[in-house]
Amino acid sequence: MTAYALNWSHGEAVVLSTAAVLADCRFDLPKGPFRPFARAPWMGTVTDPAIIGHLRELGGDFVCVPFGSGPDDPIGPPEWASLIVDPPFRPIHGPAGDAEWELVKKSDNSVTMALDYPAESIVARLERTVRGVNGAPVLQSKLRIVPRASGRLSVGLHPILRLPEALGRLHLSADFDFGLIHPRHAQPGDVMEFDSLNAVPLGG
């Protein structure tokens, strides 16, 4: 694993070759430094190749292509089972979440990493660029997917956020068309769809 350090006017960040993980970043805000990402206590210390990449370097933010995987046996409401037409994909977050990416380009405030996919995949190549924006506490992340063939593909951007220790300090805001409860947490007949984070039907 190789770590690439980025520095810009309003912060710093580290991107790893393993899974192209944005392993850490700091934003310099008027009230002081802010580090939004969580980090597992073992991050940077595990070398066992039997442990998949995003678990060896668990933290920050990484790309999943394809994202997630259905189980061998359907779970949740039966209508979900009819949607799972492909066998479970292994690894569950795709090659992107575990492989060693190659360095394409690096500057003081930017890094571009790439990963070539197996020949049988509809994806030929991924390129991820992480760039600090000079003059602002902003970090841009860009994912370029180069297809090999047409088809359906799930894409996940996987941040692992650090929670504040004091209760009531975290506020989440998101705009989206709709959300769904994970089928593992739903029973037949349960309401699963929601259109606001204040209206998630799963209690608690």
MARNUTOR-315179 format. One record per residue (C-alpha): residue number from 1; residue in one letter; z, x, y. Coordinates in Angstrom, 3 decimals, m for minus. Layout:
# residues N
<pt><nr>NUM</nr><rest>A</rest><pz>Z</pz><px>X</px><py>Y</py></pt>
...
This chain:
# residues 204
<pt><nr>1</nr><rest>M</rest><pz>0.000</pz><px>0.000</px><py>0.000</py></pt>
<pt><nr>2</nr><rest>T</rest><pz>m0.918</pz><px>1.212</px><py>3.485</py></pt>
<pt><nr>3</nr><rest>A</rest><pz>0.675</pz><px>m0.114</px><py>6.676</py></pt>
<pt><nr>4</nr><rest>Y</rest><pz>m1.346</pz><px>m0.359</px><py>9.889</py></pt>
<pt><nr>5</nr><rest>A</rest><pz>0.644</pz><px>m0.549</px><py>13.141</py></pt>
<pt><nr>6</nr><rest>L</rest><pz>m0.687</pz><px>m2.460</px><py>16.145</py></pt>
<pt><nr>7</nr><rest>N</rest><pz>0.590</pz><px>m2.186</px><py>19.700</py></pt>
<pt><nr>8</nr><rest>W</rest><pz>m0.417</pz><px>m4.068</px><py>22.806</py></pt>
<pt><nr>9</nr><rest>S</rest><pz>1.031</pz><px>m4.856</px><py>26.232</py></pt>
<pt><nr>10</nr><rest>H</rest><pz>3.302</pz><px>m7.657</px><py>24.986</py></pt>
<pt><nr>11</nr><rest>G</rest><pz>4.292</pz><px>m6.667</px><py>21.474</py></pt>
<pt><nr>12</nr><rest>E</rest><pz>3.659</pz><px>m4.881</px><py>18.218</py></pt>
<pt><nr>13</nr><rest>A</rest><pz>2.686</pz><px>m5.836</px><py>14.666</py></pt>
<pt><nr>14</nr><rest>V</rest><pz>2.181</pz><px>m4.372</px><py>11.193</py></pt>
<pt><nr>15</nr><rest>V</rest><pz>m0.616</pz><px>m5.362</px><py>8.798</py></pt>
<pt><nr>16</nr><rest>L</rest><pz>m0.495</pz><px>m4.210</px><py>5.170</py></pt>
<pt><nr>17</nr><rest>S</rest><pz>m3.379</pz><px>m3.390</px><py>2.861</py></pt>
<pt><nr>18</nr><rest>T</rest><pz>m1.646</pz><px>m5.454</px><py>0.151</py></pt>
<pt><nr>19</nr><rest>A</rest><pz>m2.881</pz><px>m9.044</px><py>0.616</py></pt>
<pt><nr>20</nr><rest>A</rest><pz>m3.744</pz><px>m8.158</px><py>4.247</py></pt>
<pt><nr>21</nr><rest>V</rest><pz>m0.234</pz><px>m9.386</px><py>5.040</py></pt>
<pt><nr>22</nr><rest>L</rest><pz>0.743</pz><px>m9.591</px><py>8.686</py></pt>
<pt><nr>23</nr><rest>A</rest><pz>4.085</pz><px>m8.188</px><py>7.611</py></pt>
<pt><nr>24</nr><rest>D</rest><pz>5.863</pz><px>m8.209</px><py>10.929</py></pt>
<pt><nr>25</nr><rest>C</rest><pz>5.265</pz><px>m8.837</px><py>14.604</py></pt>
<pt><nr>26</nr><rest>R</rest><pz>7.276</pz><px>m8.785</px><py>17.781</py></pt>
<pt><nr>27</nr><rest>F</rest><pz>6.419</pz><px>m10.678</px><py>20.945</py></pt>
<pt><nr>28</nr><rest>D</rest><pz>7.905</pz><px>m9.410</px><py>24.204</py></pt>
<pt><nr>29</nr><rest>L</rest><pz>8.899</pz><px>m12.586</px><py>26.054</py></pt>
<pt><nr>30</nr><rest>P</rest><pz>10.629</pz><px>m12.949</px><py>29.446</py></pt>
<pt><nr>31</nr><rest>K</rest><pz>13.949</pz><px>m13.741</px><py>27.722</py></pt>
<pt><nr>32</nr><rest>G</rest><pz>13.626</pz><px>m10.865</px><py>25.269</py></pt>
<pt><nr>33</nr><rest>P</rest><pz>11.885</pz><px>m9.877</px><py>22.038</py></pt>
<pt><nr>34</nr><rest>F</rest><pz>10.935</pz><px>m12.594</px><py>19.535</py></pt>
<pt><nr>35</nr><rest>R</rest><pz>10.149</pz><px>m11.992</px><py>15.831</py></pt>
<pt><nr>36</nr><rest>P</rest><pz>8.886</pz><px>m15.261</px><py>14.284</py></pt>
<pt><nr>37</nr><rest>F</rest><pz>8.323</pz><px>m14.135</px><py>10.690</py></pt>
<pt><nr>38</nr><rest>A</rest><pz>10.737</pz><px>m13.919</px><py>7.782</py></pt>
<pt><nr>39</nr><rest>R</rest><pz>10.829</pz><px>m10.883</px><py>5.496</py></pt>
<pt><nr>40</nr><rest>A</rest><pz>12.226</pz><px>m10.675</px><py>1.978</py></pt>
<pt><nr>41</nr><rest>P</rest><pz>14.925</pz><px>m7.992</px><py>1.738</py></pt>
<pt><nr>42</nr><rest>W</rest><pz>12.882</pz><px>m6.115</px><py>m0.902</py></pt>
<pt><nr>43</nr><rest>M</rest><pz>9.723</pz><px>m5.977</px><py>1.245</py></pt>
<pt><nr>44</nr><rest>G</rest><pz>8.271</pz><px>m2.462</px><py>1.153</py></pt>
<pt><nr>45</nr><rest>T</rest><pz>10.410</pz><px>m1.293</px><py>m1.785</py></pt>
<pt><nr>46</nr><rest>V</rest><pz>8.704</pz><px>m2.792</px><py>m4.889</py></pt>
<pt><nr>47</nr><rest>T</rest><pz>5.929</pz><px>m0.806</px><py>m6.589</py></pt>
<pt><nr>48</nr><rest>D</rest><pz>5.765</pz><px>m2.534</px><py>m9.993</py></pt>
<pt><nr>49</nr><rest>P</rest><pz>2.109</pz><px>m3.677</px><py>m10.407</py></pt>
<pt><nr>50</nr><rest>A</rest><pz>3.249</pz><px>m6.426</px><py>m12.795</py></pt>
<pt><nr>51</nr><rest>I</rest><pz>4.663</pz><px>m8.224</px><py>m9.727</py></pt>
<pt><nr>52</nr><rest>I</rest><pz>1.840</pz><px>m9.865</px><py>m7.807</py></pt>
<pt><nr>53</nr><rest>G</rest><pz>1.033</pz><px>m8.587</px><py>m4.335</py></pt>
<pt><nr>54</nr><rest>H</rest><pz>2.297</pz><px>m11.404</px><py>m2.114</py></pt>
<pt><nr>55</nr><rest>L</rest><pz>5.641</pz><px>m11.352</px><py>m3.949</py></pt>
<pt><nr>56</nr><rest>R</rest><pz>5.981</pz><px>m7.568</px><py>m3.664</py></pt>
<pt><nr>57</nr><rest>E</rest><pz>5.349</pz><px>m7.893</px><py>0.083</py></pt>
<pt><nr>58</nr><rest>L</rest><pz>6.842</pz><px>m11.338</px><py>0.647</py></pt>
<pt><nr>59</nr><rest>G</rest><pz>6.997</pz><px>m12.224</px><py>4.303</py></pt>
<pt><nr>60</nr><rest>G</rest><pz>4.961</pz><px>m12.572</px><py>7.452</py></pt>
<pt><nr>61</nr><rest>D</rest><pz>1.621</pz><px>m14.294</px><py>7.111</py></pt>
<pt><nr>62</nr><rest>F</rest><pz>m1.192</pz><px>m13.990</px><py>4.587</py></pt>
<pt><nr>63</nr><rest>V</rest><pz>m4.463</pz><px>m15.645</px><py>3.562</py></pt>
<pt><nr>64</nr><rest>C</rest><pz>m4.949</pz><px>m17.708</px><py>0.381</py></pt>
<pt><nr>65</nr><rest>V</rest><pz>m8.540</pz><px>m18.288</px><py>m0.840</py></pt>
<pt><nr>66</nr><rest>P</rest><pz>m8.552</pz><px>m20.516</px><py>m2.796</py></pt>
<pt><nr>67</nr><rest>F</rest><pz>m5.147</pz><px>m21.906</px><py>m1.887</py></pt>
<pt><nr>68</nr><rest>G</rest><pz>m2.811</pz><px>m23.192</px><py>m4.565</py></pt>
<pt><nr>69</nr><rest>S</rest><pz>m3.471</pz><px>m24.208</px><py>m8.130</py></pt>
<pt><nr>70</nr><rest>G</rest><pz>m3.037</pz><px>m27.287</px><py>m10.213</py></pt>
<pt><nr>71</nr><rest>P</rest><pz>m0.769</pz><px>m27.053</px><py>m13.247</py></pt>
<pt><nr>72</nr><rest>D</rest><pz>m2.021</pz><px>m27.144</px><py>m16.821</py></pt>
<pt><nr>73</nr><rest>D</rest><pz>m0.482</pz><px>m30.629</px><py>m17.138</py></pt>
<pt><nr>74</nr><rest>P</rest><pz>m0.898</pz><px>m33.137</px><py>m14.263</py></pt>
<pt><nr>75</nr><rest>I</rest><pz>2.173</pz><px>m33.905</px><py>m12.179</py></pt>
<pt><nr>76</nr><rest>G</rest><pz>3.042</pz><px>m36.691</px><py>m9.791</py></pt>
<pt><nr>77</nr><rest>P</rest><pz>1.191</pz><px>m39.981</px><py>m9.357</py></pt>
<pt><nr>78</nr><rest>P</rest><pz>m1.684</pz><px>m40.549</px><py>m11.805</py></pt>
<pt><nr>79</nr><rest>E</rest><pz>m4.254</pz><px>m40.899</px><py>m9.015</py></pt>
<pt><nr>80</nr><rest>W</rest><pz>m3.711</pz><px>m37.213</px><py>m8.266</py></pt>
<pt><nr>81</nr><rest>A</rest><pz>m4.601</pz><px>m36.247</px><py>m11.822</py></pt>
<pt><nr>82</nr><rest>S</rest><pz>m8.146</pz><px>m37.554</px><py>m11.337</py></pt>
<pt><nr>83</nr><rest>L</rest><pz>m8.604</pz><px>m35.167</px><py>m8.392</py></pt>
<pt><nr>84</nr><rest>I</rest><pz>m7.822</pz><px>m32.078</px><py>m10.456</py></pt>
<pt><nr>85</nr><rest>V</rest><pz>m11.161</pz><px>m31.542</px><py>m12.156</py></pt>
<pt><nr>86</nr><rest>D</rest><pz>m11.095</pz><px>m27.753</px><py>m12.379</py></pt>
<pt><nr>87</nr><rest>P</rest><pz>m8.833</pz><px>m25.638</px><py>m14.596</py></pt>
<pt><nr>88</nr><rest>P</rest><pz>m5.870</pz><px>m23.978</px><py>m12.887</py></pt>
<pt><nr>89</nr><rest>F</rest><pz>m6.893</pz><px>m20.946</px><py>m10.861</py></pt>
<pt><nr>90</nr><rest>R</rest><pz>m5.030</pz><px>m17.727</px><py>m11.476</py></pt>
<pt><nr>91</nr><rest>P</rest><pz>m3.593</pz><px>m16.118</px><py>m9.461</py></pt>
<pt><nr>92</nr><rest>I</rest><pz>m2.445</pz><px>m19.266</px><py>m7.700</py></pt>
<pt><nr>93</nr><rest>H</rest><pz>m3.222</pz><px>m18.030</px><py>m4.165</py></pt>
<pt><nr>94</nr><rest>G</rest><pz>m6.513</pz><px>m16.382</px><py>m5.085</py></pt>
<pt><nr>95</nr><rest>P</rest><pz>m7.381</pz><px>m12.684</px><py>m5.015</py></pt>
<pt><nr>96</nr><rest>A</rest><pz>m6.701</pz><px>m12.613</px><py>m1.259</py></pt>
<pt><nr>97</nr><rest>G</rest><pz>m2.965</pz><px>m13.097</px><py>m1.729</py></pt>
<pt><nr>98</nr><rest>D</rest><pz>m2.494</pz><px>m10.214</px><py>m4.150</py></pt>
<pt><nr>99</nr><rest>A</rest><pz>m5.246</pz><px>m7.598</px><py>m3.968</py></pt>
<pt><nr>100</nr><rest>E</rest><pz>m5.505</pz><px>m4.386</px><py>m1.982</py></pt>
<pt><nr>101</nr><rest>W</rest><pz>m7.829</pz><px>m4.972</px><py>0.977</py></pt>
<pt><nr>102</nr><rest>E</rest><pz>m10.005</pz><px>m2.210</px><py>2.436</py></pt>
<pt><nr>103</nr><rest>L</rest><pz>m9.853</pz><px>m1.054</px><py>6.036</py></pt>
<pt><nr>104</nr><rest>V</rest><pz>m13.021</pz><px>m1.868</px><py>8.001</py></pt>
<pt><nr>105</nr><rest>K</rest><pz>m12.007</pz><px>m1.033</px><py>11.561</py></pt>
<pt><nr>106</nr><rest>K</rest><pz>m8.819</pz><px>m0.087</px><py>13.416</py></pt>
<pt><nr>107</nr><rest>S</rest><pz>m7.867</pz><px>0.341</px><py>17.072</py></pt>
<pt><nr>108</nr><rest>D</rest><pz>m4.519</pz><px>0.484</px><py>18.869</py></pt>
<pt><nr>109</nr><rest>N</rest><pz>m4.258</pz><px>m3.310</px><py>19.125</py></pt>
<pt><nr>110</nr><rest>S</rest><pz>m6.560</pz><px>m4.532</px><py>16.342</py></pt>
<pt><nr>111</nr><rest>V</rest><pz>m7.266</pz><px>m4.129</px><py>12.640</py></pt>
<pt><nr>112</nr><rest>T</rest><pz>m10.003</pz><px>m5.600</px><py>10.423</py></pt>
<pt><nr>113</nr><rest>M</rest><pz>m9.526</pz><px>m5.689</px><py>6.648</py></pt>
<pt><nr>114</nr><rest>A</rest><pz>m11.990</pz><px>m6.841</px><py>3.961</py></pt>
<pt><nr>115</nr><rest>L</rest><pz>m11.898</pz><px>m7.884</px><py>0.329</py></pt>
<pt><nr>116</nr><rest>D</rest><pz>m14.859</pz><px>m8.287</px><py>m2.042</py></pt>
<pt><nr>117</nr><rest>Y</rest><pz>m14.482</pz><px>m11.141</px><py>m4.536</py></pt>
<pt><nr>118</nr><rest>P</rest><pz>m15.394</pz><px>m11.181</px><py>m8.256</py></pt>
<pt><nr>119</nr><rest>A</rest><pz>m19.043</pz><px>m11.870</px><py>m9.108</py></pt>
<pt><nr>120</nr><rest>E</rest><pz>m18.248</pz><px>m15.297</px><py>m10.591</py></pt>
<pt><nr>121</nr><rest>S</rest><pz>m16.649</pz><px>m16.564</px><py>m7.354</py></pt>
<pt><nr>122</nr><rest>I</rest><pz>m18.493</pz><px>m18.685</px><py>m4.794</py></pt>
<pt><nr>123</nr><rest>V</rest><pz>m16.910</pz><px>m16.330</px><py>m2.241</py></pt>
<pt><nr>124</nr><rest>A</rest><pz>m18.594</pz><px>m12.955</px><py>m1.825</py></pt>
<pt><nr>125</nr><rest>R</rest><pz>m16.266</pz><px>m11.396</px><py>0.732</py></pt>
<pt><nr>126</nr><rest>L</rest><pz>m13.382</pz><px>m12.059</px><py>3.099</py></pt>
<pt><nr>127</nr><rest>E</rest><pz>m12.766</pz><px>m10.297</px><py>6.392</py></pt>
<pt><nr>128</nr><rest>R</rest><pz>m9.534</pz><px>m10.683</px><py>8.333</py></pt>
<pt><nr>129</nr><rest>T</rest><pz>m9.006</pz><px>m9.440</px><py>11.886</py></pt>
<pt><nr>130</nr><rest>V</rest><pz>m5.577</pz><px>m9.379</px><py>13.547</py></pt>
<pt><nr>131</nr><rest>R</rest><pz>m5.585</pz><px>m8.519</px><py>17.253</py></pt>
<pt><nr>132</nr><rest>G</rest><pz>m2.944</pz><px>m8.345</px><py>19.955</py></pt>
<pt><nr>133</nr><rest>V</rest><pz>m4.181</pz><px>m9.777</px><py>23.266</py></pt>
<pt><nr>134</nr><rest>N</rest><pz>m3.452</pz><px>m7.398</px><py>26.122</py></pt>
<pt><nr>135</nr><rest>G</rest><pz>m1.788</pz><px>m9.109</px><py>29.043</py></pt>
<pt><nr>136</nr><rest>A</rest><pz>m0.178</pz><px>m11.855</px><py>26.964</py></pt>
<pt><nr>137</nr><rest>P</rest><pz>2.369</pz><px>m12.370</px><py>24.147</py></pt>
<pt><nr>138</nr><rest>V</rest><pz>m0.476</pz><px>m13.536</px><py>21.885</py></pt>
<pt><nr>139</nr><rest>L</rest><pz>m1.615</pz><px>m12.369</px><py>18.462</py></pt>
<pt><nr>140</nr><rest>Q</rest><pz>m4.997</pz><px>m13.615</px><py>17.239</py></pt>
<pt><nr>141</nr><rest>S</rest><pz>m5.871</pz><px>m13.914</px><py>13.556</py></pt>
<pt><nr>142</nr><rest>K</rest><pz>m9.471</pz><px>m14.503</px><py>12.490</py></pt>
<pt><nr>143</nr><rest>L</rest><pz>m10.684</pz><px>m15.113</px><py>8.929</py></pt>
<pt><nr>144</nr><rest>R</rest><pz>m14.371</pz><px>m14.757</px><py>8.050</py></pt>
<pt><nr>145</nr><rest>I</rest><pz>m15.496</pz><px>m16.117</px><py>4.668</py></pt>
<pt><nr>146</nr><rest>V</rest><pz>m18.860</pz><px>m14.855</px><py>3.396</py></pt>
<pt><nr>147</nr><rest>P</rest><pz>m20.129</pz><px>m17.271</px><py>0.720</py></pt>
<pt><nr>148</nr><rest>R</rest><pz>m22.073</pz><px>m16.351</px><py>m2.376</py></pt>
<pt><nr>149</nr><rest>A</rest><pz>m22.920</pz><px>m19.954</px><py>m3.259</py></pt>
<pt><nr>150</nr><rest>S</rest><pz>m22.241</pz><px>m23.454</px><py>m1.993</py></pt>
<pt><nr>151</nr><rest>G</rest><pz>m19.253</pz><px>m25.393</px><py>m3.274</py></pt>
<pt><nr>152</nr><rest>R</rest><pz>m15.778</pz><px>m26.710</px><py>m2.478</py></pt>
<pt><nr>153</nr><rest>L</rest><pz>m13.051</pz><px>m24.260</px><py>m1.542</py></pt>
<pt><nr>154</nr><rest>S</rest><pz>m9.441</pz><px>m24.665</px><py>m0.493</py></pt>
<pt><nr>155</nr><rest>V</rest><pz>m8.242</pz><px>m22.263</px><py>2.190</py></pt>
<pt><nr>156</nr><rest>G</rest><pz>m4.616</pz><px>m21.690</px><py>3.079</py></pt>
<pt><nr>157</nr><rest>L</rest><pz>m3.116</pz><px>m19.737</px><py>5.952</py></pt>
<pt><nr>158</nr><rest>H</rest><pz>0.398</pz><px>m18.971</px><py>4.750</py></pt>
<pt><nr>159</nr><rest>P</rest><pz>3.018</pz><px>m18.134</px><py>7.399</py></pt>
<pt><nr>160</nr><rest>I</rest><pz>6.610</pz><px>m17.561</px><py>6.294</py></pt>
<pt><nr>161</nr><rest>L</rest><pz>8.716</pz><px>m18.367</px><py>9.343</py></pt>
<pt><nr>162</nr><rest>R</rest><pz>12.169</pz><px>m17.023</px><py>10.067</py></pt>
<pt><nr>163</nr><rest>L</rest><pz>14.682</pz><px>m19.795</px><py>10.576</py></pt>
<pt><nr>164</nr><rest>P</rest><pz>17.339</pz><px>m19.473</px><py>13.289</py></pt>
<pt><nr>165</nr><rest>E</rest><pz>20.878</pz><px>m19.083</px><py>12.013</py></pt>
<pt><nr>166</nr><rest>A</rest><pz>22.254</pz><px>m21.729</px><py>14.393</py></pt>
<pt><nr>167</nr><rest>L</rest><pz>21.492</pz><px>m25.352</px><py>13.490</py></pt>
<pt><nr>168</nr><rest>G</rest><pz>19.231</pz><px>m27.290</px><py>15.824</py></pt>
<pt><nr>169</nr><rest>R</rest><pz>17.501</pz><px>m24.219</px><py>17.288</py></pt>
<pt><nr>170</nr><rest>L</rest><pz>14.136</pz><px>m24.786</px><py>15.557</py></pt>
<pt><nr>171</nr><rest>H</rest><pz>11.508</pz><px>m27.217</px><py>16.838</py></pt>
<pt><nr>172</nr><rest>L</rest><pz>8.190</pz><px>m27.687</px><py>15.019</py></pt>
<pt><nr>173</nr><rest>S</rest><pz>5.200</pz><px>m29.265</px><py>16.718</py></pt>
<pt><nr>174</nr><rest>A</rest><pz>1.806</pz><px>m29.797</px><py>15.102</py></pt>
<pt><nr>175</nr><rest>D</rest><pz>m1.269</pz><px>m31.943</px><py>15.672</py></pt>
<pt><nr>176</nr><rest>F</rest><pz>m3.120</pz><px>m33.101</px><py>12.550</py></pt>
<pt><nr>177</nr><rest>D</rest><pz>m5.031</pz><px>m36.112</px><py>11.212</py></pt>
<pt><nr>178</nr><rest>F</rest><pz>m2.738</pz><px>m36.681</px><py>8.228</py></pt>
<pt><nr>179</nr><rest>G</rest><pz>m0.353</pz><px>m34.954</px><py>5.864</py></pt>
<pt><nr>180</nr><rest>L</rest><pz>0.546</pz><px>m35.523</px><py>2.221</py></pt>
<pt><nr>181</nr><rest>I</rest><pz>3.760</pz><px>m35.013</px><py>0.302</py></pt>
<pt><nr>182</nr><rest>H</rest><pz>3.363</pz><px>m32.508</px><py>m2.524</py></pt>
<pt><nr>183</nr><rest>P</rest><pz>2.670</pz><px>m34.526</px><py>m5.697</py></pt>
<pt><nr>184</nr><rest>R</rest><pz>5.501</pz><px>m32.765</px><py>m7.522</py></pt>
<pt><nr>185</nr><rest>H</rest><pz>7.920</pz><px>m34.622</px><py>m5.224</py></pt>
<pt><nr>186</nr><rest>A</rest><pz>6.335</pz><px>m38.072</px><py>m5.526</py></pt>
<pt><nr>187</nr><rest>Q</rest><pz>6.600</pz><px>m40.827</px><py>m8.092</py></pt>
<pt><nr>188</nr><rest>P</rest><pz>3.998</pz><px>m43.517</px><py>m8.852</py></pt>
<pt><nr>189</nr><rest>G</rest><pz>4.005</pz><px>m46.060</px><py>m6.045</py></pt>
<pt><nr>190</nr><rest>D</rest><pz>5.618</pz><px>m43.749</px><py>m3.464</py></pt>
<pt><nr>191</nr><rest>V</rest><pz>4.168</pz><px>m43.561</px><py>0.041</py></pt>
<pt><nr>192</nr><rest>M</rest><pz>2.746</pz><px>m40.064</px><py>0.308</py></pt>
<pt><nr>193</nr><rest>E</rest><pz>0.682</pz><px>m39.985</px><py>3.499</py></pt>
<pt><nr>194</nr><rest>F</rest><pz>2.029</pz><px>m39.433</px><py>7.022</py></pt>
<pt><nr>195</nr><rest>D</rest><pz>0.552</pz><px>m38.813</px><py>10.461</py></pt>
<pt><nr>196</nr><rest>S</rest><pz>3.528</pz><px>m37.218</px><py>12.214</py></pt>
<pt><nr>197</nr><rest>L</rest><pz>6.211</pz><px>m34.705</px><py>11.323</py></pt>
<pt><nr>198</nr><rest>N</rest><pz>8.706</pz><px>m37.355</px><py>12.459</py></pt>
<pt><nr>199</nr><rest>A</rest><pz>7.357</pz><px>m39.802</px><py>9.863</py></pt>
<pt><nr>200</nr><rest>V</rest><pz>7.351</pz><px>m37.808</px><py>6.614</py></pt>
<pt><nr>201</nr><rest>P</rest><pz>8.240</pz><px>m40.473</px><py>4.019</py></pt>
<pt><nr>202</nr><rest>L</rest><pz>10.250</pz><px>m38.213</px><py>1.721</py></pt>
<pt><nr>203</nr><rest>G</rest><pz>13.883</pz><px>m38.657</px><py>2.711</py></pt>
<pt><nr>204</nr><rest>G</rest><pz>15.584</pz><px>m35.530</px><py>3.993</py></pt>
